[in-house]
Amino acid sequence: MAKRRSLQEDTVALKTKVKESSAKSENPEGNPAIRSLRKRLKRTQRKIRIAKKREAARTAKKAEITKEP
């Protein structure tokens, strides 16, 4: 079984794929392959954003708990 890439690595790879594909294509807006790459990129970016939000909430909650004696 292959090792999973992190979300950041996946995002970087997808960004480069989108750039390369849209540079090669004459009509990047109408190309379904580029469209699906963009969708995947947006999905991974959303996952990263949600994970950061969760982490911030977790650290704030820990700080609140430790502050109250």
N, C-alpha and C positions, 0 to 999 in steps of 0.2 A: 504494500500500500504506500502511495506517495505521501510525502510530507506536505502538509498544507502551508500555503504562503500566508503571511500576515496581511491584514487589510491594507496597510500602507504600501507593502510591496505590490499587492494586486492593483492598487490605485495607480501607482507609478507605471506599471506595465500597461494598464488600460489607456492611460493618457498618451503614452508613446504610440500605441496601436492606433488610437483615434487620429492622432496627428499625421502619422504616416499614411493611413488609409485615406484621409480626407485630402491630403496633398496629391495622392495618386489619382483620385477620382475626379471626373469632370463635374459631376453633380453630387456633392456629398450629402445634400439634404434629401435627395431622392433615393439614395443607396440604402437598402434594408440592412446590409451587413454593418455599415457604419452606425446606423440608427440603433441596432442591437448593442453595439459596443458602447455607445453613449449611454444607453439605458443601464448597462452593467456598471459603468463608471459612476453614474448617479446613485445607483443602489449601494455601491461600496462606500461612496462618500457619505451617504445617509447613515450607514451603519457606523462609520467612524464618528460622525457627529453625535449619534445617540450614545455611543460608548463613552465619549468624553463627557457628555452631560451626566451620565450615571456616575462616573468617577468623581466629578466635581461634587455631586450631591452626597456621595459616600464620604468624601473627605470633610465636607461641611458638617455632616451629621456626626462624624467621629470627633471633630473639633468641638462641637456643641456638647457632646457627652463628656468629654474630658474637662471642659471648662466648668461645668456644674459640679460642685463638690457634694 
